[in-house]
Amino acid sequence: MKKAVLFLVISLAGAGKAAGTAKYAGEFMSLGVGSRALGMGGAYVAISGDVTNGYWNPSGLSRLAYPEFSAMHARMFNGLVNYDYVGLAAPFRKLEGLGISMVRLAVDDIFYTALPRPGLPVGAEYTNESGQIVANRPYISRTVSDAEYAFYLSYGRQSGRRLAYGVNVKMVHKGVGDNSAWGLGFDLAAQWNPVGRLQTGLNIQDFTTTLLAWDTGTRELISPTVKTGLAYPFWFSAIRTSFLLAADTDVRFENRRFASQSHVGPVSLDFHLGAEMLVHRVVALRVGSDIGHFSAGAGLRLPRLDFDYAFLSHQHLENTHRVSLRLRIEEPRFARMK
């Protein structure tokens, strides 16, 4: 039962519907990447300077100091779902950054059922080939898998000291059983430092509306999502500890209503809150709220390698644990041009 419910939520269950905007069609792309960000409740749109900005906000790639690689794997909801992320990014010239990344979500062993006698009501009795009187009950006829991919090509550029902008070009592929779909979408993003240490972020995902074309002839649209964020870092030199506070809002136009934290007509609002404490620039502790679900995490920062862990709770499905690593190629020849 849990697998059936989960499949309906995270996959394109409406593949046979008429063409139009598909609620939840792009949901697998909203699950987040990087255990640092997820431990902070997914409040990461205004935070810049690491490889995961290719997903959260491509304009942040303009502040990368060195090339970086990151990977994450999670078995979510008691192993029902496999979720993976890999990303590679590098500084480009003096003010730019480039990245490429991929997310994959897969659900295996989804049951297809059938009735022995389709013409009879469920539960009706009939005589089978062996002469036995049996009930007309559904049986598992076969199992299929659902796999969903998004590939991101990211670019970010600084425009002056306080403003950066960026764009994602992304290819989406879905496969459910014997059918598949392809789509092409774009994200438009910016980060701005209006005053002091305050950072703001904006990422308009699927801003031109992403079309998914199924091999069945069905056409579905992923409507835009507007992600906004604030982040404020501060430092206590006496105890050599830094703090980072962040808050994000997701604005959608899919008429989600009571499936969101707040709504005004067809416009829905979901919120992310997060905080990070970094002690001696080595050990990080994190806590957050991801659309009302508690999250927490920890990290270890080494000279070239970071290990991060995130715990995400869920009210109806099992809690999940995510582990990621981030590798920096801190060589002078690869550093950003001065």
SULHUTA-V360871 format. One record per run of one state. SS is the DSSP state (alpha for helix, beta for strand, coil for the rest). FROM is the first residue (numbers start at 0). TO is the last residue. If there is no record, write none. Layout:
ss={SS,SS}
from={FROM,FROM}
to={TO,TO}
This chain:
ss={coil,alpha,coil,beta,coil,alpha,coil,alpha,coil,alpha,coil,alpha,coil,beta,coil,beta,coil,beta,coil,beta,coil,beta,coil,beta,coil,beta,coil,beta,coil,beta,coil,beta,coil,beta,coil,beta,coil,beta,coil,alpha,coil,beta,coil,beta,coil,beta,coil,beta,coil,beta,coil,beta,coil,alpha,coil}
from={0,1,10,19,21,26,30,34,39,52,56,57,63,66,76,80,92,95,115,124,127,132,135,137,159,162,176,178,195,197,205,209,214,218,222,224,236,240,252,256,259,261,264,266,279,282,290,292,301,304,312,319,329,331,334}
to={0,9,18,20,25,29,33,38,51,55,56,62,65,75,79,91,94,114,123,126,131,134,136,158,161,175,177,194,196,204,208,213,217,221,223,235,239,251,255,258,260,263,265,278,281,289,291,300,303,311,318,328,330,333,337}
